[in-house]
């Protein structure tokens, strides 16, 4: 059974516009190509008929997957890639995480790209920046799993404690947050631009192959969407 996305973006419109305007020319081009690429495809299995599934072009998908700035989970030579825009305090992201992990464990031909999109407040943003900074320890995925699989984060020190328990060196993390601040800013701006270009209204935002979902699906629905994506690949 599917559940519609229901963690709406919480930041002020002016703030979002400001961050978007600071993105590079490449981001503007990316946003335009993705926005123009969206079209109604049909309905996702297990999703109510009122919820339409959409498709992005191959060019838009390629741009979205190009150098995503985070470690990729799953296969290095995947035939289908799933992209998830997420917030570590989104309950629907947390609910979907075990489903995605089950699919990764069963299907060794898929990959998952996580796009940190902190829209639910300051602690969410701190968590996203911390997870991204863990990349410079080679531990982005460990940080991601620790924050997403844990309880709701209400204070920054909860984030630090969860990461410490996951084996993240907090001293090195703080150094990376400072020395790579511009890289982290640019990646968050890129993710924000992509999410807006896809007209996402909240988290999670999920793209399976080239299909943009309106919400989350159960494991069987997810498997069917992956199978559909593989069928499309063979047909093209």
Secondary structure, DSSP 8 states (H G I E B T S, - for coil): --EE--EE--S-HHHHHHHHHTS-HHHHHHHHHHHHH-EEEE--TTS-TTS-EEE--HHHHHHHHTT-SS--EE-TT-SEEEEEEE-TT-HHHHHHHHHHHHHHHH-TTEEEEEEE---S-HHHHHHHHHHHHGGGGT-HHHHHHHHHSS----SHHHHHHHHHHTT--HHHHHHHHHHTHHHHHHHHHHHHHHHHHTT--EE-EEEETTEE-SEE--HHHHHHHHHHHHHHHHH-
